[in-house]
Amino acid sequence: MRNMGPEASWRIVESQRYAIADIMEALDPARWELPSLCAEWRVRDVVAHLVLGSQRLRAPLILQGAVRARGNSTG
């Protein structure tokens, strides 16, 4: 990505995220709960990290999501 502007870099990131989404869409629910290669993280935790990694999280949005989920982390 050297010599690439931010817009071009984000287009690559976007295409990679779509590729990951396609893979994840094919997983059955039990596979989302399997341990990942990251210690103490499930597959779903790694995916969430990848998806949310570039978003600016704001406390009100996090709180709103938690209230909406009623404390259920399985979503």
C-alpha positions as CSV (number, residue, x, y, z in Angstrom):
1,M,0.0,0.0,0.0
2,R,3.0,2.2,-0.2
3,N,2.5,5.4,-2.4
4,M,-1.2,4.9,-2.1
5,G,-3.6,7.6,-0.9
6,P,-6.0,7.0,2.0
7,E,-9.0,6.5,-0.3
8,A,-7.3,3.8,-2.3
9,S,-6.1,2.1,1.0
10,W,-9.6,2.1,2.3
11,R,-11.0,0.6,-0.9
12,I,-8.6,-2.3,-0.4
13,V,-9.6,-2.6,3.3
14,E,-13.2,-2.6,2.2
15,S,-12.7,-5.4,-0.3
16,Q,-10.9,-7.5,2.2
17,R,-13.7,-7.1,4.7
18,Y,-16.2,-8.2,2.1
19,A,-14.1,-11.3,1.5
20,I,-14.0,-12.0,5.2
21,A,-17.8,-11.5,5.4
22,D,-18.3,-14.0,2.6
23,I,-16.3,-16.6,4.5
24,M,-18.1,-15.9,7.8
25,E,-21.5,-16.0,6.2
26,A,-20.8,-19.7,5.3
27,L,-20.1,-20.6,9.0
28,D,-22.8,-22.4,11.0
29,P,-23.5,-20.9,14.4
30,A,-21.4,-23.5,16.3
31,R,-18.3,-22.5,14.4
32,W,-18.6,-18.9,15.4
33,E,-18.1,-20.1,19.0
34,L,-14.9,-22.1,18.3
35,P,-11.7,-20.9,19.8
36,S,-9.5,-18.9,17.4
37,L,-5.7,-18.8,17.2
38,C,-5.8,-15.8,19.5
39,A,-5.7,-16.9,23.2
40,E,-9.1,-16.7,24.8
41,W,-10.9,-15.3,21.7
42,R,-13.6,-17.1,19.8
43,V,-14.0,-16.8,16.0
44,R,-16.8,-14.2,16.6
45,D,-14.5,-12.1,18.8
46,V,-11.8,-11.9,16.1
47,V,-14.4,-11.0,13.5
48,A,-15.8,-8.3,15.7
49,H,-12.3,-6.9,16.2
50,L,-11.7,-6.8,12.5
51,V,-15.0,-5.1,11.8
52,L,-14.9,-2.6,14.6
53,G,-11.2,-1.9,14.5
54,S,-11.5,1.1,12.2
55,Q,-14.7,2.6,13.5
56,R,-14.7,5.3,16.0
57,L,-16.7,3.9,18.9
58,R,-18.5,6.4,21.0
59,A,-19.7,5.6,24.5
60,P,-23.4,6.4,23.7
61,L,-23.4,4.0,20.7
62,I,-21.8,1.2,22.8
63,L,-24.4,1.8,25.6
64,Q,-27.2,1.8,23.1
65,G,-26.0,-1.5,21.6
66,A,-25.7,-3.1,25.1
67,V,-29.2,-1.9,26.0
68,R,-30.6,-3.2,22.7
69,A,-28.9,-6.6,23.2
70,R,-30.2,-6.6,26.8
71,G,-26.8,-7.8,28.0
72,N,-26.8,-10.8,25.7
73,S,-23.4,-11.0,24.1
74,T,-24.5,-13.7,21.6
75,G,-26.5,-11.1,19.9
